[in-house]
Amino acid sequence: RAAAVRGNITPQLGGVQRALPQGYSVQIIPLRYVGAREMQKILEPFAREAGAVRIDETRNLLILAGTEIELRHLIDTVDMFDIDWMSGMSAGVFTLQNADVKSVMQEFDKIIGDRNLSPLAGVLRVIPIERMNAILVISPNAEYIEQARKWVERRSEEHTSELQSH
């Protein structure tokens, strides 16, 4: 295969409606939502040969080599993971006025518990943005964003009361 590929195959752009050529070929797949290095990790267990999946990180491209059947499996896997995970999601950025992001995140961690075992795993994601002293909350359920906003506002009010009482 290595001797057959070098100098004898022109890569084709994948991700278009054209059928895969029969036999051995090379496809270049532009990724839209996932980084090339991450996709390479996902594909490695499914590739027949180690060199079947190469990446171009600068252009966020996958370079796949294999037979028509091997490529179809790899491309189908790419299609499964190269998705816009923000589609259909609601998000809120909440700037903290009277509290620091680290203490608020510690409280979120206490409320949510183990992120892997929590019933909110996969439905609520809380990300600290330290340089803005803010938190980003992402969820497919807009109600959770509103509840998070109320909780952050309440937390800020409590912190202000604590400061005034000292």
N, C-alpha and C positions, 0 to 999 in steps of 0.2 A: 504494500500500500504506500509506504513512504516514497519509494522510487517512482511509483505511478503518479503521485501528487506533485512532486517537485517539478516545476516547469511545464506541467502538462494540464493543469486545471486552472480555469479562471473562476474565481469566486463569484457567486451570484448573490444579489441582494435578496435576503429573505424578508418575510413579513408582508409579502405581496400575494396576490391571488394566483400567481403562476404555480403550476404543479412542480413538484420536486423532480429533477431529472432522474432517470433510472441509473442504477450503478452508483459508483462512488463520486461524491461531489463535495464542494465546500460552500457553505452559506454564511453570509454576513447578516446578522440580526441586530438592528438598532433597538436598544432598550429605551422605554419611555419613563417608567416609574421606579425601577429597581437598578441599583448600581451594578456594573458589570462584575466586579469582584464578588459581590454577594450572590449574584446569579450563578457564577462559576461554582461556588460552594454548593448551591442547591443542585446543580446538574451533575457534579462529579460522580455521585453514586449510580447515576443512570447511564453514564457514558461507557461504552464498551472498552475504549482505549483511553489512556491518560491524556494523550494529545488531541483527543477529539473535541475538546472544549478549550478554546483560547480566548483571551479578552484584549480589548483595546480600551483601557480605562479613560484615556484622554477624550475619546469620542463616544464613550459608553456603548461599545459594540461587543457582541459575541461573535466569535468565528468558530463555526461548527463544521466538523468534517465527519463523513461517514456515508454509509449506503443510504438509499432512499428510506428504507424502514428505520434505520438508526436515527436519521435526521428527523423523521416524522415524530418519533418518540421524544426527542430532545426539544423540538419546536413546540409540541403540545405541552410539555412541561413548562417551557418559557411562558407560553400563553396563560398558563394557570397562575403563575407567580408575578408576571409583569402587569400588575393591575393598579389602578388608581385607588389606593386604600382610603383616600380622603373623600371619594365620591359618596354622596349621601350622608356625610358626617356633618355634625354641627360642632362649632368650636367657639371658645370664648377665651379672651386674654384678659386677665384680671390683675391690674396693677395694685400692689399692696401699699396703702398709705401709712399705716401705723404699725406694721409688723414686717419682719424680714422673711424672705422666701424660704429660708432653711427651716425656721420654726413652724411655718405653715405647712411645709411638706412633711415634717415629722408628725404633725397632727393628722394630715391626710393619711399617712402610713398607718397610724393607730386606728383610724376609722376603717380603712379599707382592709387592713390586715395583710396577710401573705398574698401578694398580687397573683400568684399562680393558683391559689385555692379560693380566692374571694369570688363570690357570686357576681361581682362587678368586673371580673377579669374579661377583657375583650369588649366590654360595653362602656367603660370609662377609663380614660387615660389622662393622667395628670403629669404635666411636664414643667419643671422649674425653669424660669428664665432669669437667672441671677443678675445679669447686667442691667435688666429693667426692673428688678425687684417685683417680678410678676410671675403668675402661673398661667400656663396654657392648659385648658381642659378640652378634651376631644371626646365626642360620643356620637353614636348614631341616633341617640335619643335627645332631642332638644330640651326636654324637661330636666335631664341631668345637668345640662349646662346652666339652666336657670337656678336649680337647687345649689349648684356649686357657687354661683354668683352670690346668692343669699348667704350661704355659709361664710364666704370670704368677707362679705360686708359685715356680718355679725361678729366675725373674728376680729376685724379691724376695730369695731366699736368697743368690744370687750378689752382689747389691748389699750385703747385710748383711755377707758375708765380705769384700768390698772395703773397707767402712768399718772393720771390725775390724782388717784388716791395715795400715791407714794409721795 
